[in-house]
Amino acid sequence: MSSDPLRPDELASILRNVADGITAQAPDGRLVYANDAAAQLCGLASAEEMLSLSGAELLERFELIGEDGQPLPVAELPSRRVLQERTTQDAVVGYRLLPGGDERWSIVRSTPILDDTGALRLVITVFHDITHQRHAEEQIRFLAQTGTLFSAGLDYAATLAELAALLVPRLADYCIVDVIEEESGSLRQVVISHRDPEREQILRELRQRYPPEQNEAHPVTEVLRTGEPYLVEDARDAALTRAAVDEEHLALYQALEATSYIVVPLESRGRLLGTISLGTGESGRRFGPLDLDLAREIGRRAALAIENALLFRAASDSYAQLDTLLVSAPVGIGFWDRELRFVRVNEALAQLNRQTPEEHIGRTLAEVIPHLAPHLEPLYRRVLETGEPVVHEESTDETIAGPGDARHWLSSYYPVRGDDGETSGIGGVIMEITGQRRADARLRLLAEAGELFSSSLEREEILQRIAHVVVPRIADACNIYLAHGDALDRVAYAHAEPERELLMAEMPNRYVVGPDAPPLLRQVIVSGEPLLASTLDPDLLQALEEIGLDRGAFDRVGSHSMMFVPFVSRGVTLGVITLGAREAGRYTDYDLELVRELAGRASAALDNARLVGELRRRAQAAEALEFVGDGVFLVDGDGVVRLWNPAAVRITGFREEEIVDSQAERALAGWPLGQGARAQTFPVDGPHGELWLSLTAAEFPNGTVYAFRDLTDERAVEQLKSDFVSTVSHELRTPLAAIYGAAMTLQRGDVELNDAQEAGMLDVISGESERLARIVNDILLASRLDSGAATVEISRTDAAGLARGVLAAAEAHLPPGVELALAVPEPGPQVAADPDGLRQVLVNLVENAVKYSPEGGLVELEVAPVDGRVRFTVRDRGLGIPASDHDRIFEKFFRIDPNLSRGVGGTGLGLYISSEIVRRMGGRIDVESELGRGSTFSFELPRA
Ligand code: ADP
């Protein structure tokens, strides 16, 4: 050793206290000296402890790592190399302490100490700890790498995957990146990476079965909640058990050998985008605060990268959208520079200006759209000068002036600023709203017309108003004609200029568009086809002249574009509206459509007017039908009854609701419907018996109107007449024949008659003459009763006496088998009656009783006082009368069916006369009778 100013103890004290580790080794590798710093570098508490270990024991304590990060063979250590080289050796050596995994780095310098012979005596090694520097360097390197990574990609999922590849296995055994989905706010596992593919599966399973969002205590959830990073330096015992939800969870952690754990937030500008989780397992490595710092930094950078990627995506999306919008937007979009030159225009704007986009570029407003420039330039300049946008400016181009033909735009202009904030030009959004404006105007016109139509229902007035709706808005001139067959009669006209309206007044009011008329015009009326004459060609003018147009006047009115639009309702042309405009080419299909619609509405209004008129007339007719005495009903084309007037109800007894809306065939079964116009007489069952109706029919386009009249009374008179003739002739013939026969016999000279025979003949003659006289008397009496000539004279009459006389008379020619009985009280009551009349009634009733008892039997006549009246009853045990005839036997000439009356003769006048007389005396004859059981006739008269 060379002379040294320091004493060995002094040197030892210095060496012990330096921060660098110092060791001295014998040539056999045995450690002969170590200071405390060296011991600490090896994870040992003291130099003494270190010195107590053998070289091999010492080497087992850590894993050596070379500068390149790869395991370093022991022979590569500077102290070993010195043994070979015998010169000072340097190296950067990493020591990963086993089993904890704490990694420390040192610059190691080993120096040989040679003795005088040059033999190696000692190897002095100095360890200068560079763990911090190393970390910092590594971080910087690492961050530099990530930096390029983050700036390279804008697909953040791919970037994060690459980040994971950088981190695993260098920094961690596994890495998971979770990102919060922007839309849903839920956590999405973007990256999951483990150095060992098998363990990666375990990790995936772990994550799938125990997702962090379902575990409040999960570090990821914790970090997302607090925004603070999370470090578990040694997870092996308590921490794992705490983090595990259940046994299986714990088992999975253990399968991963989960050791140390870091979760850092992905945070950018105060916004949490997700987390990065780093874990160690099989490496046994433990994270410390330095790793946490690095991870935080990585997290910050990654978050920024993610945000940039998102922003870029949004920006590029919107840029792409913007560009698509610019190109394909249905609105015009343009940019102008400060000189008002077109810089960019989209297709829509180019079309609005009726030029190609290319034709715009570099040219000024005044060059491209000279007619609009005077209006637009001041506007643009204002935007440039004030930097204020102009929003929703409406402009109109009336260069093609004509009624309703202007073009309209709605525009917004805004300043475009350069990077320096200076206004570098103008952007504009221009929308053509001509269509909307026209549609608006059109709607307004139609609405106005609709209002007119609804406010007036007079035809002429409707048409007058249409003329003034269309002039001047869509026409300069308008004529409206109504069709009457082939003739068109003008009902309205209007012109925008009063002088020309006067000219129009002088033009013909009627045109005839007959079969010979030019087809061009004829079809307007016949097929209801509108005619658009955008310009007036010679053919049209000639056609108009052919139907009588005065060319001179027409030219002075000055229409050069015309439309002829018919009013058509239900296939019928009601009229025509003609519209004229001064400018040739003014009218297009668009205008024609509008006028067609207007005409359609007018037709509907005209139709309504007609219907209202018709309804009024019908209402009047219907009212009349209410009052006519004849039954009237209407059957429509479908055979349904549509009308049934009150007289029809009254006559037939059928109520309106029973008949109307029913099929006539069913409701009026048995009526001779549909048999032409000739009156049909037919019987039907009426409410009070048989009715005789006379029905006439009149066809009309939609059905048939029937009228009927009740002929029952007339029919009855007719019947009576014929009944009379047949009955009376029969009844007269019998006695006349007898008288004639007897008289002839008496007259004959060849027949010798004895006195008795002669007397017999004379009896016949007188008897039958009497019968004849009675018949004639009955007829006369009936007719006098009918005419009112027969009167009764009421007096106090002895009812009993009168009854006795009647029976006595009947007794005179009583047929065999018949017995008469009289029942009268004593003293007999006095009645107020016409004695002749009363006698006649009793005679009739008793005669009938006898006559209709052909088998004989008792005939009783009873006179009995009843409550201040006297009741007369004639009772027989004869044929009887069917109940259905009880009313009718009192009718004139009515006789029961001869089969029921065994051919007993009679005129059918007796009961009629009797009932009329009794009625005149203030009573009424009643009948009670049963067929085969006899009859009882009775009546009451006041007592006198
Ligand atoms: P006639 O001359 O036919 O008897 P009437 O007016 O007296 O005419 O009677 C009308 C009809 O009433 C008769 O035809 C007969 O059929 C019926 N009749 C009247 N009285 C009787 C009676 N007592 N019994 C049965 N039938 C009667």
Residues whose N, C-alpha, C, O or C-beta is under 5 A from the ligand:
A	BS01	ADP	N848 A849 Y852 G878 L879 G880 I881 I889 F894 R895 I896 S901 G905 G906 T907 G908 L909 G910 L911 Y912 S935
